Amino acid sequence: MRTFSLLFAFIALVLLAQFLIYVVREPTDPFIAGGIFFSFLICLVPALYLLKPFGGAEDLRRRREARKERETQREDEDRNSS
């Protein structure tokens, strides 16, 4: 999922650069500039949505603690099997 969100973010940055270049160069057509900016927003929304952590801060803390606990269990199992 992170790969897709980073891909959307990269495309959004390219569209923003394209929009800025188009606006700086003259003459500009407002319809085309608006279309490029709208495309930038359309690519930015999924990137921000996918980068946002799911759940609240409490869920995130609980998952981190569970991950640490699993890692310590694996380390203990590896020591015992050696």
Chimera marker file (.cmm) of the C-alpha trace (Angstrom):
<marker_set name="trace">
<marker id="1" x="0.000" y="0.000" z="0.000" r="1" g="1" b="0" radius="0.5"/>
<marker id="2" x="2.824" y="2.380" z="0.819" r="1" g="1" b="0" radius="0.5"/>
<marker id="3" x="4.241" y="1.909" z="-2.691" r="1" g="1" b="0" radius="0.5"/>
<marker id="4" x="0.965" y="2.972" z="-4.291" r="1" g="1" b="0" radius="0.5"/>
<marker id="5" x="0.662" y="5.981" z="-2.000" r="1" g="1" b="0" radius="0.5"/>
<marker id="6" x="4.206" y="7.061" z="-2.815" r="1" g="1" b="0" radius="0.5"/>
<marker id="7" x="3.479" y="6.588" z="-6.509" r="1" g="1" b="0" radius="0.5"/>
<marker id="8" x="0.389" y="8.797" z="-6.218" r="1" g="1" b="0" radius="0.5"/>
<marker id="9" x="2.433" y="11.377" z="-4.286" r="1" g="1" b="0" radius="0.5"/>
<marker id="10" x="5.122" y="11.372" z="-6.987" r="1" g="1" b="0" radius="0.5"/>
<marker id="11" x="2.535" y="11.821" z="-9.747" r="1" g="1" b="0" radius="0.5"/>
<marker id="12" x="0.930" y="14.635" z="-7.741" r="1" g="1" b="0" radius="0.5"/>
<marker id="13" x="4.291" y="16.396" z="-7.421" r="1" g="1" b="0" radius="0.5"/>
<marker id="14" x="4.909" y="16.053" z="-11.157" r="1" g="1" b="0" radius="0.5"/>
<marker id="15" x="1.474" y="17.526" z="-11.866" r="1" g="1" b="0" radius="0.5"/>
<marker id="16" x="2.122" y="20.382" z="-9.436" r="1" g="1" b="0" radius="0.5"/>
<marker id="17" x="5.419" y="21.137" z="-11.177" r="1" g="1" b="0" radius="0.5"/>
<marker id="18" x="3.666" y="20.982" z="-14.547" r="1" g="1" b="0" radius="0.5"/>
<marker id="19" x="0.974" y="23.359" z="-13.265" r="1" g="1" b="0" radius="0.5"/>
<marker id="20" x="3.542" y="25.837" z="-11.927" r="1" g="1" b="0" radius="0.5"/>
<marker id="21" x="5.540" y="25.760" z="-15.153" r="1" g="1" b="0" radius="0.5"/>
<marker id="22" x="2.368" y="26.260" z="-17.189" r="1" g="1" b="0" radius="0.5"/>
<marker id="23" x="1.245" y="29.217" z="-15.056" r="1" g="1" b="0" radius="0.5"/>
<marker id="24" x="4.655" y="30.913" z="-15.080" r="1" g="1" b="0" radius="0.5"/>
<marker id="25" x="4.930" y="30.693" z="-18.840" r="1" g="1" b="0" radius="0.5"/>
<marker id="26" x="2.562" y="32.982" z="-20.662" r="1" g="1" b="0" radius="0.5"/>
<marker id="27" x="-0.096" y="32.980" z="-22.106" r="1" g="1" b="0" radius="0.5"/>
<marker id="28" x="-2.106" y="30.639" z="-19.922" r="1" g="1" b="0" radius="0.5"/>
<marker id="29" x="-5.532" y="29.247" z="-20.574" r="1" g="1" b="0" radius="0.5"/>
<marker id="30" x="-7.498" y="29.138" z="-17.287" r="1" g="1" b="0" radius="0.5"/>
<marker id="31" x="-9.375" y="26.009" z="-18.383" r="1" g="1" b="0" radius="0.5"/>
<marker id="32" x="-6.165" y="24.053" z="-18.978" r="1" g="1" b="0" radius="0.5"/>
<marker id="33" x="-4.554" y="25.411" z="-15.797" r="1" g="1" b="0" radius="0.5"/>
<marker id="34" x="-7.645" y="24.422" z="-13.834" r="1" g="1" b="0" radius="0.5"/>
<marker id="35" x="-7.594" y="20.934" z="-15.351" r="1" g="1" b="0" radius="0.5"/>
<marker id="36" x="-3.950" y="20.416" z="-14.401" r="1" g="1" b="0" radius="0.5"/>
<marker id="37" x="-4.570" y="21.674" z="-10.871" r="1" g="1" b="0" radius="0.5"/>
<marker id="38" x="-7.665" y="19.472" z="-10.529" r="1" g="1" b="0" radius="0.5"/>
<marker id="39" x="-5.600" y="16.472" z="-11.668" r="1" g="1" b="0" radius="0.5"/>
<marker id="40" x="-3.031" y="17.370" z="-9.006" r="1" g="1" b="0" radius="0.5"/>
<marker id="41" x="-5.734" y="17.335" z="-6.340" r="1" g="1" b="0" radius="0.5"/>
<marker id="42" x="-7.174" y="14.052" z="-7.624" r="1" g="1" b="0" radius="0.5"/>
<marker id="43" x="-3.741" y="12.391" z="-7.276" r="1" g="1" b="0" radius="0.5"/>
<marker id="44" x="-3.032" y="13.996" z="-3.921" r="1" g="1" b="0" radius="0.5"/>
<marker id="45" x="-6.189" y="12.713" z="-2.206" r="1" g="1" b="0" radius="0.5"/>
<marker id="46" x="-5.434" y="8.964" z="-2.511" r="1" g="1" b="0" radius="0.5"/>
<marker id="47" x="-1.803" y="9.562" z="-1.555" r="1" g="1" b="0" radius="0.5"/>
<marker id="48" x="-2.808" y="11.302" z="1.658" r="1" g="1" b="0" radius="0.5"/>
<marker id="49" x="-5.509" y="8.742" z="2.367" r="1" g="1" b="0" radius="0.5"/>
<marker id="50" x="-3.162" y="5.791" z="1.912" r="1" g="1" b="0" radius="0.5"/>
<marker id="51" x="-0.351" y="7.378" z="3.940" r="1" g="1" b="0" radius="0.5"/>
<marker id="52" x="-2.684" y="8.087" z="6.855" r="1" g="1" b="0" radius="0.5"/>
<marker id="53" x="-2.408" y="5.428" z="9.557" r="1" g="1" b="0" radius="0.5"/>
<marker id="54" x="-5.617" y="3.457" z="9.979" r="1" g="1" b="0" radius="0.5"/>
<marker id="55" x="-7.203" y="3.640" z="13.418" r="1" g="1" b="0" radius="0.5"/>
<marker id="56" x="-6.485" y="5.982" z="16.252" r="1" g="1" b="0" radius="0.5"/>
<marker id="57" x="-3.386" y="6.594" z="18.302" r="1" g="1" b="0" radius="0.5"/>
<marker id="58" x="-4.442" y="3.965" z="20.826" r="1" g="1" b="0" radius="0.5"/>
<marker id="59" x="-4.698" y="1.279" z="18.124" r="1" g="1" b="0" radius="0.5"/>
<marker id="60" x="-1.310" y="2.250" z="16.781" r="1" g="1" b="0" radius="0.5"/>
<marker id="61" x="0.272" y="2.012" z="20.243" r="1" g="1" b="0" radius="0.5"/>
<marker id="62" x="-1.369" y="-1.379" z="20.836" r="1" g="1" b="0" radius="0.5"/>
<marker id="63" x="-0.077" y="-2.736" z="17.519" r="1" g="1" b="0" radius="0.5"/>
<marker id="64" x="3.459" y="-1.524" z="18.283" r="1" g="1" b="0" radius="0.5"/>
<marker id="65" x="3.398" y="-3.236" z="21.671" r="1" g="1" b="0" radius="0.5"/>
<marker id="66" x="2.115" y="-6.462" z="20.104" r="1" g="1" b="0" radius="0.5"/>
<marker id="67" x="4.861" y="-6.315" z="17.470" r="1" g="1" b="0" radius="0.5"/>
<marker id="68" x="7.550" y="-5.835" z="20.138" r="1" g="1" b="0" radius="0.5"/>
<marker id="69" x="6.134" y="-8.752" z="22.101" r="1" g="1" b="0" radius="0.5"/>
<marker id="70" x="6.200" y="-11.011" z="19.033" r="1" g="1" b="0" radius="0.5"/>
<marker id="71" x="9.793" y="-9.987" z="18.302" r="1" g="1" b="0" radius="0.5"/>
<marker id="72" x="10.899" y="-10.846" z="21.837" r="1" g="1" b="0" radius="0.5"/>
<marker id="73" x="9.127" y="-14.208" z="21.575" r="1" g="1" b="0" radius="0.5"/>
<marker id="74" x="10.923" y="-14.955" z="18.302" r="1" g="1" b="0" radius="0.5"/>
<marker id="75" x="14.265" y="-14.005" z="19.817" r="1" g="1" b="0" radius="0.5"/>
<marker id="76" x="13.577" y="-16.296" z="22.786" r="1" g="1" b="0" radius="0.5"/>
<marker id="77" x="12.613" y="-19.162" z="20.435" r="1" g="1" b="0" radius="0.5"/>
<marker id="78" x="15.782" y="-18.611" z="18.378" r="1" g="1" b="0" radius="0.5"/>
<marker id="79" x="17.946" y="-18.715" z="21.519" r="1" g="1" b="0" radius="0.5"/>
<marker id="80" x="16.272" y="-21.886" z="22.747" r="1" g="1" b="0" radius="0.5"/>
<marker id="81" x="16.574" y="-23.682" z="19.413" r="1" g="1" b="0" radius="0.5"/>
<marker id="82" x="20.309" y="-22.871" z="19.068" r="1" g="1" b="0" radius="0.5"/>
<link id1="1" id2="2" r="1" g="1" b="0" radius="0.2"/>
<link id1="2" id2="3" r="1" g="1" b="0" radius="0.2"/>
<link id1="3" id2="4" r="1" g="1" b="0" radius="0.2"/>
<link id1="4" id2="5" r="1" g="1" b="0" radius="0.2"/>
<link id1="5" id2="6" r="1" g="1" b="0" radius="0.2"/>
<link id1="6" id2="7" r="1" g="1" b="0" radius="0.2"/>
<link id1="7" id2="8" r="1" g="1" b="0" radius="0.2"/>
<link id1="8" id2="9" r="1" g="1" b="0" radius="0.2"/>
<link id1="9" id2="10" r="1" g="1" b="0" radius="0.2"/>
<link id1="10" id2="11" r="1" g="1" b="0" radius="0.2"/>
<link id1="11" id2="12" r="1" g="1" b="0" radius="0.2"/>
<link id1="12" id2="13" r="1" g="1" b="0" radius="0.2"/>
<link id1="13" id2="14" r="1" g="1" b="0" radius="0.2"/>
<link id1="14" id2="15" r="1" g="1" b="0" radius="0.2"/>
<link id1="15" id2="16" r="1" g="1" b="0" radius="0.2"/>
<link id1="16" id2="17" r="1" g="1" b="0" radius="0.2"/>
<link id1="17" id2="18" r="1" g="1" b="0" radius="0.2"/>
<link id1="18" id2="19" r="1" g="1" b="0" radius="0.2"/>
<link id1="19" id2="20" r="1" g="1" b="0" radius="0.2"/>
<link id1="20" id2="21" r="1" g="1" b="0" radius="0.2"/>
<link id1="21" id2="22" r="1" g="1" b="0" radius="0.2"/>
<link id1="22" id2="23" r="1" g="1" b="0" radius="0.2"/>
<link id1="23" id2="24" r="1" g="1" b="0" radius="0.2"/>
<link id1="24" id2="25" r="1" g="1" b="0" radius="0.2"/>
<link id1="25" id2="26" r="1" g="1" b="0" radius="0.2"/>
<link id1="26" id2="27" r="1" g="1" b="0" radius="0.2"/>
<link id1="27" id2="28" r="1" g="1" b="0" radius="0.2"/>
<link id1="28" id2="29" r="1" g="1" b="0" radius="0.2"/>
<link id1="29" id2="30" r="1" g="1" b="0" radius="0.2"/>
<link id1="30" id2="31" r="1" g="1" b="0" radius="0.2"/>
<link id1="31" id2="32" r="1" g="1" b="0" radius="0.2"/>
<link id1="32" id2="33" r="1" g="1" b="0" radius="0.2"/>
<link id1="33" id2="34" r="1" g="1" b="0" radius="0.2"/>
<link id1="34" id2="35" r="1" g="1" b="0" radius="0.2"/>
<link id1="35" id2="36" r="1" g="1" b="0" radius="0.2"/>
<link id1="36" id2="37" r="1" g="1" b="0" radius="0.2"/>
<link id1="37" id2="38" r="1" g="1" b="0" radius="0.2"/>
<link id1="38" id2="39" r="1" g="1" b="0" radius="0.2"/>
<link id1="39" id2="40" r="1" g="1" b="0" radius="0.2"/>
<link id1="40" id2="41" r="1" g="1" b="0" radius="0.2"/>
<link id1="41" id2="42" r="1" g="1" b="0" radius="0.2"/>
<link id1="42" id2="43" r="1" g="1" b="0" radius="0.2"/>
<link id1="43" id2="44" r="1" g="1" b="0" radius="0.2"/>
<link id1="44" id2="45" r="1" g="1" b="0" radius="0.2"/>
<link id1="45" id2="46" r="1" g="1" b="0" radius="0.2"/>
<link id1="46" id2="47" r="1" g="1" b="0" radius="0.2"/>
<link id1="47" id2="48" r="1" g="1" b="0" radius="0.2"/>
<link id1="48" id2="49" r="1" g="1" b="0" radius="0.2"/>
<link id1="49" id2="50" r="1" g="1" b="0" radius="0.2"/>
<link id1="50" id2="51" r="1" g="1" b="0" radius="0.2"/>
<link id1="51" id2="52" r="1" g="1" b="0" radius="0.2"/>
<link id1="52" id2="53" r="1" g="1" b="0" radius="0.2"/>
<link id1="53" id2="54" r="1" g="1" b="0" radius="0.2"/>
<link id1="54" id2="55" r="1" g="1" b="0" radius="0.2"/>
<link id1="55" id2="56" r="1" g="1" b="0" radius="0.2"/>
<link id1="56" id2="57" r="1" g="1" b="0" radius="0.2"/>
<link id1="57" id2="58" r="1" g="1" b="0" radius="0.2"/>
<link id1="58" id2="59" r="1" g="1" b="0" radius="0.2"/>
<link id1="59" id2="60" r="1" g="1" b="0" radius="0.2"/>
<link id1="60" id2="61" r="1" g="1" b="0" radius="0.2"/>
<link id1="61" id2="62" r="1" g="1" b="0" radius="0.2"/>
<link id1="62" id2="63" r="1" g="1" b="0" radius="0.2"/>
<link id1="63" id2="64" r="1" g="1" b="0" radius="0.2"/>
<link id1="64" id2="65" r="1" g="1" b="0" radius="0.2"/>
<link id1="65" id2="66" r="1" g="1" b="0" radius="0.2"/>
<link id1="66" id2="67" r="1" g="1" b="0" radius="0.2"/>
<link id1="67" id2="68" r="1" g="1" b="0" radius="0.2"/>
<link id1="68" id2="69" r="1" g="1" b="0" radius="0.2"/>
<link id1="69" id2="70" r="1" g="1" b="0" radius="0.2"/>
<link id1="70" id2="71" r="1" g="1" b="0" radius="0.2"/>
<link id1="71" id2="72" r="1" g="1" b="0" radius="0.2"/>
<link id1="72" id2="73" r="1" g="1" b="0" radius="0.2"/>
<link id1="73" id2="74" r="1" g="1" b="0" radius="0.2"/>
<link id1="74" id2="75" r="1" g="1" b="0" radius="0.2"/>
<link id1="75" id2="76" r="1" g="1" b="0" radius="0.2"/>
<link id1="76" id2="77" r="1" g="1" b="0" radius="0.2"/>
<link id1="77" id2="78" r="1" g="1" b="0" radius="0.2"/>
<link id1="78" id2="79" r="1" g="1" b="0" radius="0.2"/>
<link id1="79" id2="80" r="1" g="1" b="0" radius="0.2"/>
<link id1="80" id2="81" r="1" g="1" b="0" radius="0.2"/>
<link id1="81" id2="82" r="1" g="1" b="0" radius="0.2"/>
</marker_set>
